[in-house]
Amino acid sequence: MATRASTPAADTALVQSILGEVAKRVVGQDYMVERLLVGLLAGGHVLLEGLPGLAKTLTVKTIAEAIQTSFQRIQFTPDLLPADVLGTQIFDAATGQFRVKKGPIFANIILADEINRAPAKVQAALLEAMQEKQVTLGGTTYPLTEPFLVLATQNPIEQEGTYTLPEAQVDRFMLKLRVGYPSRSEEKEIMRRMAGGAPIPVDHVATPAAILDARRRITEIYLDDRVMDYIVDIVTATREPAAANLKDLAPLIEYGASPRATIFLAQGARALAFLRGRNFVTPDDVKSVAPDVLRHRILTTYEAEAEEVTSDAIVLRVLAAVESP
């Protein structure tokens, strides 16, 4: 694969301009913002797990405004129906025919707020949209406009009235982020900006076409064979830990990462290299995105739960054991 001689200045300007607009409203949370841009530039959906009030919704909405694209927020509730998300057919008495009323899924950026509060039938309805980028209504398939991205949130503590997301649904998320509290100084700045209640305007600094063009350039970023082997070794170690000299992990892992993990690790590492102004991927890029790509793809056993070993801890053990090129 041919490499570019250098990262164009326009690429760096695009990234910095979006980051600058987000920073007007969102204080701190640099990790979350960077990973959301990784998902946007790699075309992968993102699941954000964190307590309420950590600027998850604000960040997603601000990114949508900065790139001047359509945005829909869907509040997931136990009584939500698939038609409330996808749309439905409505009988038109004037024409005697059915017409399609498209749902909120027909937007570029979808915020699925508290996604685990909707039942399985709604989760199943999202599968086609998230994987195939299309929706089927009344036997007719309608493509979704690119860039199409589902950014979902869930509360890690409150479990009353929630439903466990099916594995097929979870696996479609490229990244799962854990969003934490801001620092003391960041919280003081948040209070200074937000306590007055005045809206903070955001400029349109990019377009959907610019994002799609950046995606095409990201696919050209050089990925060395040794880095490819490193990615495969990491994913394989989650399935066959004994082969990576991690025999003690074998009783703790019910299922390892799927082949999507391999694909998403490569795509995420390329997008991260792009964000950092490089035209090649380093092993550190892979290590950086690996926890976000793998934590929701490793299913732990009852033994792991009893020993309070999390999937995050397993990923860190794997990264420490697999030799970096």
Buried (B, 14 or more C-beta within 10 A) or exposed (E): EEEEEEBEEEBBEBBEBBBEBBBBBBBBBEBBBBBBBBBBBBBBBBBBBBEEEBBBBBBBBBBBBBBBBBBBBBEBBEEBBBBBBBBBBEEEEEEEEEEBEEBBBBBBBBBBBBBBBBBEEBBEBBEBBBBEBEBEBEEEEBEBEBBBBBBBBBBEEEEEEBBEBEEEBBBBBBBBBBBEEBEEEBEEEBEEBBEEEEEEEBEEBBEBEBBEBBBEBBEEBBBEEEBBEBBBBBBBBBBEBEEBEBEEBEBBBEEBBBEBBBBBBBBBBBBBBBBBEBBBBBBEBBBBBBBBBBBBBBBBBEEBEEEEBBBEBBBEBBBEBBEBE
